[in-house]
Amino acid sequence: MNQNIIPIVIPSYEPDKRLITLLNELVEKNIGPIIVVNDGSGEIYAPYFKKAEEIIGRIGGEVLTHSQNMGKGRALKTAFSFIINKYDALGCVTADSDGQHTPICISKIKKCLIENPNNLILGVRDFDAPGVPIKSKHGNKITVKALKFFTGISVSDTQTGLRGIPIEFMKKLLNVRGERFEFETEMLIYSKDSFPIKEVPIETVYDSKENHTTHFNPIKDSIKIYKIFGRIFSKFLISSLSSSIIDILLFALFCRIYKSHFKMSEYIFISTISARVISAIYNFIINYIFVFKSKESKTMAFIKYTILAIIQMLLSATLVTLICYLVGDTYKVVIKIIVDIILFCISYYIQQMIVYRGRNKKR
């Protein structure tokens, strides 16, 4: 594997002169080869891509073209496929065409990828820096917290377009869902299996013109990103719901079996414990294999799961009792529902971060 071959991938839709400026600077510094993807920009933007082809042709770069706009995710996959088939590359560096990523920052990511060939490298911006738009600052902070809660992945910049991607991960990403901006979030989630994330601080470049020309739709694209989190959390909901159904059905079954052998207080107690043990084992297995796809030791994960389940049960009983004592038991069912929903969310987070502990931490 030739570690000197790390193509720079620049997906571009309806660019302006900043694309040409960036390409000239990269070529001057001999940073390449460069792969530009024209994501269906239309004839009016053809001069930019013709000029781009002339510039990057000096260092063996190429312009790939979509006949219609297919989204940033698809543009990246097009470039990945091209690189995998043409180059014996270590990986690639992706960058945006809107002036946010400087040649110096791109070089930093390239260098870091060479030093860490099995890591996903993220060029992270400082959203507390002066001049960062409020919508970008708060949008990123909210998404960072959501990503950590729903997936256990902790990063500083979820939507950075400046990334160093190992060649083996590029191959996997060809089959990952997501055609537009949500693909970058999917990339973070899929890195969790085998590609640790390493963050590299980069220059934070924002200007008023950039904010007018961005193609990120804050409503449409944000919905697609948060649908990813919903898809992940829904697995946990389905697992929990199916466990509850199994628990109820088994309880009814055991009651019928034990009723003729024990007194009422005894058979109800035995049936409750028997049903809960079986449903808990089922829930653990489903969460371990399908929900969190854990790489933790099964024995260790089960011990932590059991401790959490006991603590959650005791907390539920204690809190409901305490609240009812303070405000009365008129709305005890409502109180229990609220308490259990809160504990349910906390339990999800603890299972994500501790019980089934994801291996892929930020470095």
N, C-alpha and C positions, 0 to 999 in steps of 0.2 A: 504494500500500500504506500503510495507516494504522499507523504505528509505535506508536500508543497502545493498539492492541488486541492484547493478549497474554493470552489466557485462562489461568487457573490450573486445572490438571487434578488432581483428587484421586480416585484409585481407592480404594474402600473395601469391605472385606469384614468383616462382624461387628464394627462399630465400637463405641466407648464414648464417654464424654462428651468425650474429647479432640478428637474430630472437631468437635463443637459449639463447643468453646472456640476451636479454630483458625479456624473459619468466622466466629465473632463478631469475632475480632481482625482478620481480613482485611477484613471489611466495614467495621469501624470505621476502618481505614486506607485504605479505598476501593481495595483491591487486587483487581482483578477484570477481566472477569467470571469467575465460578468455575463449573467444570463438575465435579460430583461424580458418580461412577459407582458405583451400588450393584451390586456383583458377586454377585448372588444370595444376599444375606445371610439371607433368610427373614423370616417375619412378625414374629418376636420383636424384630427390629431395625428394624421399620417406623417406630416413633416417632422414632428418630434421623434417619431420612431425611426424614420429614415436617417435623421441626424444621429440618433442613438446607435444605429447599426454601423454608421461610419466611424464613430468614436470607439466603440468597444471592439470593432473589427481589428484594431491595431494590436490587441492583446488576446485575440482568439475568442472573443465573446460572440454571442448570438442573440437575436431578438426572436422570441417565440410569439405566435399570434393566435388569439381566440377570435373566431368569426363574430361572436357576440359576447356580451358581458356575462361572465359565469361566476364571478366572485373571487375574493382574495384567496380563499381556501383552495379553490380549484386551480387558480393560477400557480399557487405554490406547488400543488401536486403535479401540475404539468412540468414545472421546472425540475422537481425531484426526479420524475421519471426520465426526463432528458439527461440529467446528470448521471443517474445510475447506469444508463445504457451507453453513455459516451465516455465518461471519465473513470479513472481508477482513483477516486477521490476519498479523502478522509471523512468528508462531510461537506456542508455548505454553510454559508452565512446569509441569512435573509435580512433585507433592509428595505425601508420605505422610500418612495420616490419624491416625497414632499418636503425634503430639506431637514427633517428631524434628526437624521443620522449622518454624522460627519465621517469623513474618511478615517480620522484618528480613532473614533469610537468603533468603526467597522474593523479596523486593524486590531483593536484591543480584543474584540470578540473572536477574531480569527486566531490570534495568538493563544487565547485561553482555550479554544477548541483543540489546538495542536497539543497543548499541555494536558488537556483533560478529554481525550478522544471518546470516552464513553459517557460523557455528561451532556445534558441539555444546557446550553449556555444562554442566559438571559441578560441582555443589556438593559438595566433598570434605571429609570428616571427618578429624579427627586421631585415629588409632587408638592413638597413644601417650599420649593425654590420660588423666588420672586418671578412674577409674570406668568405663572401657570394658571390657565383659566379655571374658574371655580368649578364649572361642570366637569372638567377633566379630573381635577383634584378629588372632589367628592365621589365622582363616579368610580374612580379607581379604588379609593379606600373602601367603598361599599362592596365592590366586587372582590377585593382581596379578602375581606372578612367572610363573604359568602363562600368563596372557594375553600377557605380553611375549614369552615363549619361543615360544608357538604362533602368535601373530599379529603380533608386532613392535609392538604397541600398548602404550605406556607411560602408565599412569594411576595415581593414588594411591588411588582408591576405586572398585572395579568394580561394587559393588551399590548405589551411592547412588541414591535415588529422586528426589532434587532435581536436575532437569535442565532446561535451556533448549533447546528443539528448534526449529530453523528450519522454516518452513512447507513448504519444498520437501523437506526431509528427512522431515517428517511424512507426506507423500504417498508417499514411497518405503517408509516403514516399514509401511504398510498391507499390503504384500505380503511382508514379512519373516517368516520362520518364528519360532515361539516363542509360546506362549499363557500361560505363567506367568512365574515370576521369571527364567527363562533368556532371556526376550525382552530384558531390559536388557543382557545380555552380547551378544546378537545385534546390538543397536543399536550398541554400541561397534565391533564388527567391521565392520558395514556403513557406519559413518561414515568408514572408512578410504579409501573411494573418492573422496570429494569434500567432506567436512565436517570440517575440523580440530577437534581437541578443545582446549577452553580450560577450565582448572580455576580454581575460585573457592573459597577456604577458607570453610567455614561452621562454625557452632557445633556441637559434638559433644554431642548430648543422648541420654543413656541413663539408664534407671532400672530397678529390679528388676521393676516391674510391666510395663514394655514388653517385657522379655525373656520374660515368661510369656504375653503375648498375641500375640507375633509369629506370623504365619502362614507364615513361611519354614521349611520342613522341612529341617534341616541335612543329612539323608541323601538324601531323595528329590529335593529341588531342586538339591542340589550335584551329584548324579549327572547331572541334565539339563544343568547348566552344563558339566561336564567332558566330556560326550558331544559338545558343540560342539567342544571342543578336539580330541577324538578324530577327529571328522569331518574337521577341517582337516588334521591330521597324517596321516590315512589316505590323503589325496590324494598326499602326498609319498611315502608308502610304496609306493603303487600305481605312481607315476611311476618310482621307483627300481627296483622289481621288474620292471616291464615293460622298462625300459632294460637290466637285466641279462639278461633272456631274449633280447632283440634282440641284445645283444652276443654271447651264446653261439651263437645261431643263425647270425649273420653270420660268426663265427669258423669254425664248421664249414663253412659255404658257401665262404668264401674259401680255406680249407685245400684243399678239393676242386678249386677252380679253379687255385690256384697250385702244387699239388703236382707237377704234371708239368712245370713250368717252372723251378722253383728247387730248391736243396738243402733238406733238412729244416730246418736252422737258419734259413734265409732265409725259406722260405714260412711257417713258424710265426710268425716275427717280423713279417713283412708282414701276415699275416692278423690277428694280434693288434692291431696299430696301426690297420689299416683298419676292423676291427669296432668298436674303441673310439672312433674319431673319429666314426663314423656314430651309434653309440648315444649318445654324449655330446651330439651336436647335437640328436638326438631328445629327450633328457632336458632339455636347456636350453629347447627350444621348449615342451615340455609344462609345465615349471615356470614359465616366463615367462607363458604364456597362462592356464593353468588352475589351477595350484597357488597361486602368489603373486599372480596377476593384476597384474603389475608395470606401472608407468607410467614406469619407468626407460628410458633410451635403450637400444635393442636392442644396439647396438654396445658401449656401455659395460658393459651387463650381461653380455654374452658374454665380454668381456675379463676381467671380475672372476670370472666363472664358470670360465673356463679356468685362471686363476691359482690359484683355490681347488682345482680338480680336481687340478692338478699338485702343490700343497702337500699335499693329502690323500693322494695316492698315495705321495709321498716319506715322509710321516710314518708311514703304515701300514708301509711296508717297513722304515724305520729302527727304529720301536718294536718291531715283531715280532722283528726281528733282535736288538735289544738285550736284550729280555726273554728270548729263547731262549738268548742267550749267558750270561745271569745264572742262569737256573733250569734250563737244559737244553731240548732240543728234543722231549722225549717228548710233550708236549701242545701242539705247535706249532700244530695246527689250532684247538684251543680258544683259545689265546692270540690267534691271528689274528682269530677271531670276536669275542672280547671287545674287542680293540683297534678293529676296524672298526665295531662297534656304537657305541662311544664317539665315534669320529670321525664316524660317520653323524649322531648327534644334534648334535654341534658344527657339522657342515656345514649341517644344517637351520637352526640358529640364525643362522649367518653369512649364509646365503642369504636368510633372512627380513629380517635387519637391514641387510645391506650389499649383497649381489649384486643383489637385486631391490628393494631399498630402498623401503619404503612411504613415501609422501609425507606421510601424516597423523601428525605428531608432536604431542605434548602441548605446549601453549603456556603 
